[in-house]
Amino acid sequence: MMMTQSDKADAAAAEAHPRIDPKTVFGWGVDADPENDPTWPMRDRSKDDGSGMNWSRPSQQQPDVEVLRSVEHKVLPAALGTSTPPRGLSGVLRRQAFRFSESQWGHWLLLMLADRIDTVEGLVEDLQRGRVPNPLVETGVVPRARSREAAAAAVIAVGITVTAAVLLLRRRR
């Protein structure tokens, strides 16, 4: 039988850090005894149903778009973010990421790559609509009130850079 990467990591962790006997650790489980509850009187355990929760689950939001779900969770949370459903190449990568466990690097690396690709897809979408993005204002680096000055400075900086590059290329020839 072949061990997965997670199995190998678990075995290495168990070897490096042997199990701790809770009875030997001072203060371990201090709040396990209801008679010695450090949260009393703020939390009244007499109203608890034994599950540790004394609230009823809110009604489930019905998603109208695709919602990606972790393999660790069987039920969706009561409230969902539906403003940005997965789309394009970034959506394909996100769907692939959710095939992995949250404890695996592949899950998070694919999600980070999908975020980067989604940024590029958003820029392309803006340009297709005829809207030139202003990343300095949109990311909050420059306040909107100073955005004209920032745009002018960006145009000047790009102009200087292009001019310098052209001059350097001519000089080499």
N, C-alpha and C positions, 0 to 999 in steps of 0.2 A: 504494500500500500504506500502510495506516495504522499508525503506530507505537504500541505499547502504552506504558503508563506506565513499565514496567520498562525497555523499550528506550530511552525518552527519558532516564531516570535514568542508564542505562549510558553513553549518548552524552555526557550532561553531565559525568559523572564522568571519562570519558576525555579530554574537552576540558579540564577543570580540572586534571587530574593526568595528564600524559603518561606513557607507559611509561618505566620505569626500566631502564637497562641494568645487569644484575646485576654485570657485570665492573667497573663503576665504583664499586660500593659496597663499602667495606672490611668484610671479615668475612662477606660474603654467601656462603652455602653452605659455611660452615666445616666442617660435619659431613658433607658429601657424599662426601668421600674416606674410604673405610674405613680407610686407613692412618693418617688423622689423626682418629680418632674420640674426641671428648671424653667419651663414656660408658664407654670401656674403662678398667678391667677389670670394671666393674659389669655391663655388658651384653656377653655373649659372642655376637658376630654369626655365629660359625661354625655355630650351631644354627638360624639364620634360614633360611627357605625362599625368601627373595627378596621376599616380599610385605611385609616389615616386621613380621610377626606370628610369634611362635614359640609359639602356643597353639592348641588346637583349639576350635572353636566349641562352646559348651554345647548340650545338646539343647533343641529348640524347645518352649516351653510351648504347650500347645493351649488357646486361649481358649474359655471357655464362654459368654462374653457378647460383645457387639459391641465391637470395638476400632477406634478411628479411626486412620487411617494418613495420614501426610504424603505429598503428591504427590512429594516429593523422594526418598523411601525406598521401594525396591521390596520389601524384606523386613522383616518384623517383627523387633524385637529378641528375644533368647532369653527374657527374662523380661518379663512384662507386668503392668501394674496393672489388675486386673479388679474392684476393690472398688466402683467407682462408674461403672457403664456409663452412656452418655448416655440421658437420659429427659426427657420433657416438652418444654416450649418451649425450655429450655436445651439439650437434646439436639438439637433441630432446628437451633438456631443453631450448635452445634458441628459438625454434619454439613456445614452450609453453609461454615463456616470452613475445613474441610479440603478444600474444592474449590479454595482459593487456595494459592499458593506461600507458604512461610514467609517469603519475602523481601518480601511485600506487606503493607501496613498492614491491609487488610481481614481477613486471617487473624487477626491479633492483636487487632484491635478487636472482631471478632465473638466471639473466645474470652473477652475481658474482659467483654463484655456478657453472655455466657452464664454466666459465673461469678456476676455480680450477680443475674441472674434465678434461678440455681440456689439462691442464698442465700434469696431470697424464697420459692421453691418449698419449700425445707426448712422455713422458718418456718410456712408454711401447712400443710404435712404434720404438723408437731409439734402445731399447734393442732387439727387434725382428729383426732388421736389423744388429745386431751385433755391434752397436756403443754405447760405454759407454758415457753417457752425462757428461759434465764438467760444472756444474751450476755456479761455481765461475767465470769462464771465460765468459760463455754465458750470465750471468747477468751483467757483467762488474765490478764485485767486484775486480777481479784480472786482470791486463792487460795480454794479450795473451803472451807477452814476458816472463812473470813470471809464466806461467801456469804449467810448469814442476815442478817448486819448490812448487807451490800450490798443485799439484796433489800428490807429495811426502809427503807434510805435511798432506794432507787429509788421505792418506794411513796410515801414522804413527799414526794420531789421532784415526782412526778407529781401528787400531791394539791395541793401548793402551786401548781403551774403551772396546773392546771385551775381552782382557786379564784380565782387572780389573773385568769385569762381571763374567768371568769364575772363577777367584780366590774367589770372594765374594760368589758365589754359592757353591763352594767346602767347604769354611769355615763354611757355615751354616749347611752343612751335617755333 
